[in-house]
Amino acid sequence: MTEGRAGGMTEEEFDAFYATAFPRLTGQLYAFTGDHGEAQDVVQEAFVRAWDRRREFLADGAPEAWIRTVAMRLAVSRWRRARRWLELVRRNPPPEHTPGPGPERAQLVAALRKLPEVQRMAVVLHHLCDLSVEQVASETGAPVGTVKARLSRGRAALARELATGDGEREDDRVR
């Protein structure tokens, strides 16, 4: 069943959009969640919701932004629900460690995870999703000035975290 242009995307257009946007959105959500499987799950779920509401989500002309926003909200919601369970798992960690991404990527994701959620979202959207400050403001519902403050604080915290992740801070070595 295909629909006309006035009714939204045709099935073929949606499939093409999915094929090009899914990998990019999954990469962006991985940076936000720190878990590739979780990123795939929330992006997939956002696409399912988009399919069911494709007339509405296309109305503003930014379908990828709509899907990214839904996926980020799903990730936050899942994280909050899993919080208590994760505390139990931390008391009884799994016996084996599974190798993850390369050290630089893992260090960046670990540093991002230490940021407050609003700062992490602003940094990921602006620096990893290449959105302008105005676009970040639009997607998060925050004023432009607030986004700029979150970016500034987030970058400063990341710089500190990444500097300490390398061992000593540079100013400690000078002494």
C-alpha positions as CSV (number, residue, x, y, z in Angstrom):
1,M,0.0,0.0,0.0
2,T,1.6,3.2,-1.1
3,E,0.3,6.6,-0.3
4,G,0.5,9.8,-2.4
5,R,2.9,12.7,-1.7
6,A,0.3,14.6,0.3
7,G,-0.2,11.7,2.7
8,G,3.5,11.2,3.6
9,M,6.3,8.9,2.4
10,T,5.5,5.9,0.2
11,E,6.7,2.5,1.4
12,E,9.7,2.7,-1.0
13,E,10.7,6.2,0.1
14,F,10.5,5.1,3.8
15,D,12.6,2.0,3.1
16,A,15.2,4.2,1.3
17,F,15.1,6.7,4.2
18,Y,15.5,3.8,6.7
19,A,18.5,2.3,4.8
20,T,20.4,5.6,4.8
21,A,19.4,7.0,8.2
22,F,19.5,3.8,10.4
23,P,23.4,3.4,10.5
24,R,24.0,7.1,11.1
25,L,21.3,7.3,13.9
26,T,22.6,4.1,15.5
27,G,26.1,5.6,15.6
28,Q,24.8,8.8,17.2
29,L,22.8,6.9,19.8
30,Y,25.8,4.6,20.6
31,A,27.7,7.8,21.5
32,F,24.8,8.8,23.8
33,T,24.1,5.4,25.4
34,G,27.5,3.7,25.3
35,D,25.9,0.5,24.3
36,H,25.7,-0.5,20.6
37,G,22.9,-3.1,21.0
38,E,20.8,-0.6,23.0
39,A,21.4,2.1,20.4
40,Q,20.2,-0.3,17.6
41,D,17.1,-1.2,19.7
42,V,16.0,2.3,20.4
43,V,16.6,3.5,16.8
44,Q,14.7,0.4,15.5
45,E,11.8,1.2,17.9
46,A,11.8,4.8,16.9
47,F,11.5,3.8,13.2
48,V,8.6,1.5,14.1
49,R,6.9,4.4,15.7
50,A,7.7,6.6,12.7
51,W,6.2,4.1,10.3
52,D,3.0,4.2,12.3
53,R,2.9,8.0,12.4
54,R,4.7,8.8,9.1
55,R,2.0,11.4,8.1
56,E,2.6,13.3,11.3
57,F,6.4,13.1,11.7
58,L,7.0,14.2,8.1
59,A,4.9,17.4,8.6
60,D,7.8,19.4,9.9
61,G,10.2,18.2,7.2
62,A,12.8,16.8,9.6
63,P,12.1,13.1,9.8
64,E,15.6,12.1,11.0
65,A,15.5,14.7,13.8
66,W,12.1,13.3,14.8
67,I,13.4,9.7,14.9
68,R,16.6,10.8,16.8
69,T,14.5,12.6,19.4
70,V,12.2,9.6,19.9
71,A,15.2,7.2,20.1
72,M,17.0,9.4,22.7
73,R,13.9,9.6,24.8
74,L,13.5,5.8,24.6
75,A,17.1,5.4,25.7
76,V,16.7,7.7,28.7
77,S,13.4,5.9,29.7
78,R,15.1,2.5,29.4
79,W,18.1,3.7,31.4
80,R,15.9,5.0,34.2
81,R,13.9,1.7,34.3
82,A,17.1,-0.3,34.4
83,R,18.8,1.7,37.1
84,R,17.8,-0.5,40.0
85,W,18.6,-3.7,38.1
86,L,22.1,-2.3,37.2
87,E,22.8,-1.7,40.9
88,L,22.1,-5.3,41.6
89,V,24.3,-6.4,38.7
90,R,27.2,-4.3,40.0
91,R,27.1,-6.2,43.2
92,N,27.6,-9.4,41.2
93,P,29.5,-8.6,38.1
94,P,29.8,-11.1,35.3
95,P,32.9,-13.4,35.6
96,E,34.4,-12.6,32.1
97,H,35.0,-9.3,30.5
98,T,34.0,-9.0,26.8
99,P,36.3,-6.9,24.6
100,G,34.7,-3.7,23.5
101,P,35.6,-0.9,21.1
102,G,39.0,0.6,20.6
103,P,40.6,2.4,23.6
104,E,40.0,6.0,22.2
105,R,36.3,5.3,21.4
106,A,35.8,3.6,24.8
107,Q,37.5,6.5,26.6
108,L,35.4,9.0,24.9
109,V,32.2,7.1,25.6
110,A,33.2,6.6,29.2
111,A,33.9,10.3,29.6
112,L,30.5,11.1,27.9
113,R,28.7,8.8,30.3
114,K,30.0,10.8,33.3
115,L,28.4,14.0,32.0
116,P,24.9,15.0,33.2
117,E,22.3,13.7,30.8
118,V,21.5,17.2,29.4
119,Q,25.1,18.1,28.8
120,R,25.8,14.6,27.2
121,M,22.8,15.1,24.9
122,A,23.9,18.6,23.8
123,V,27.5,17.4,23.2
124,V,26.5,14.3,21.2
125,L,23.9,16.2,19.1
126,H,26.3,19.1,18.4
127,H,29.6,17.4,18.0
128,L,28.8,13.9,16.9
129,C,25.5,14.5,15.0
130,D,26.8,17.8,13.5
131,L,23.7,19.8,14.5
132,S,23.9,23.5,15.0
133,V,23.2,25.0,18.4
134,E,19.8,26.1,17.1
135,Q,19.0,22.6,15.9
136,V,20.1,21.2,19.3
137,A,17.8,23.7,21.0
138,S,14.9,22.7,18.7
139,E,15.4,19.0,19.3
140,T,15.8,19.3,23.1
141,G,13.3,22.0,23.7
142,A,15.9,24.1,25.5
143,P,16.6,27.8,24.8
144,V,19.7,28.5,22.6
145,G,21.5,30.1,25.6
146,T,20.9,27.0,27.7
147,V,22.3,24.8,25.0
148,K,25.4,27.0,24.7
149,A,25.9,26.8,28.5
150,R,25.4,23.0,28.4
151,L,27.9,22.7,25.6
152,S,30.5,24.8,27.3
153,R,30.1,22.9,30.6
154,G,30.1,19.6,28.8
155,R,33.2,20.3,26.8
156,A,35.0,21.5,29.9
157,A,34.0,18.4,31.9
158,L,35.0,16.2,28.9
159,A,38.4,17.9,28.7
160,R,39.0,17.3,32.4
161,E,37.9,13.7,32.2
162,L,39.9,12.9,29.2
163,A,43.0,14.6,30.6
164,T,42.7,12.5,33.8
165,G,42.0,9.4,31.8
166,D,45.5,9.7,30.3
167,G,47.0,9.4,33.7
168,E,48.5,12.6,35.1
169,R,47.1,15.9,34.2
170,E,49.5,18.1,32.2
171,D,49.8,20.7,35.0
172,D,50.7,17.9,37.5
173,R,53.7,16.8,35.3
174,V,55.0,20.4,35.1
175,R,55.5,20.6,38.9
